[in-house]
């Protein structure tokens, strides 16, 4: 795969990871799903695990794209940008994240 392909994969993984971590939170789950978080404790636990795994895979994709020193920098910037993108989505159109919710 080319460097660009790895970076696109890293971006997608970082965005989905941050969205899954946000959906694992009680407040954001209720905001997106319009039902109490207490109804889906196992789903939220699964989302937390998927979020962490996606961020780890994002780091690995960055490492495949470039040397370790640059990959770490790109990964940190991707996580920051993804967190901002998810936060803006939650404040503007939270229902867009419903597609990433499992339950």
N, C-alpha and C positions, 0 to 999 in steps of 0.2 A: 504494500500500500504506500501511497505517496504521503509526504509530510502533511499536505493539505487534508487528505482523507483522515489521517490520525487526529488532526486538530479539530476537524468537524465532529468526529466521534467524541473527542474529549469535551467539546462544547455541549453536545447533546446529552452526554452522561452527566455533566456538571449541572445543567439546567434541570434535568429530571431528578437528580439526586437532591438538589435543594428543594424542589417542589415536593418530593416525597417526605423530606424531613419536616417541611412546613405543614403538610397534611397530617403528619403524625402528632402535631400539637393539638390540644383540645380546642382551643379557640379557632384555629384555622380550619379544623375539621368541621366544626359547626357552621362556620362562615361559608364553606364551599358546599357541604353536603346538606345543609338545612335540617340537620337532626342532631341530637345530643351525641357527644363523643362516647358517652358511657355505653352506647349500644354497639360499639365496634372496638372493643379493647384489643382483640387479637389482630384485627386489620391494621390498627394503628401501630402495633408492635411490628408487624410485617413491613409496613411502610418505613418505619425507622431503620430496620435492617436493610431494606432495599436502598434507602437513601445513602447509608454509609457505604454499601457495596458499590453503588454507582459513582460515588466520589473517589473511591479507591481505584476503580476501573478508569476513571477520568485521569487520575495521576499516571496510571500505566500507559494510557494512550498518549499523554504528553511526553512520557519518557521514550516512547517509540518514535515520536516526531522529531525530537531534538536531544542534544546532550543534557545531562542531568542538571547542570546549573541553570540553564535556560528553561528546561522543562518545569523545574520547581517554581520559577518565577511566573511562567505562563499559567501553571495550575492555580497558584494563589490568586492571580488576577482573574482567571475564569471563575473561581469560586466567589470572589467578591462581586463580579459582574452578574453572576447567576443569582446570588442572594438579592441584589438590587432588583433584578428583573422579576423574580418571584414576588418580592415585596410590592412592587408596583402593580403586578397582576392581581395580587390579593386586594389591593386597595381600589383598583379600577374595575376589573372584571373577574371576580373570584370564580365564577362558574366555568371559566376556561380551564381551570385546573381540575375540574371534575373528571376529565378524560384520563388523568393519571391516577385517580383514586381507584383502589381495588374493590372496595365494598360498597 
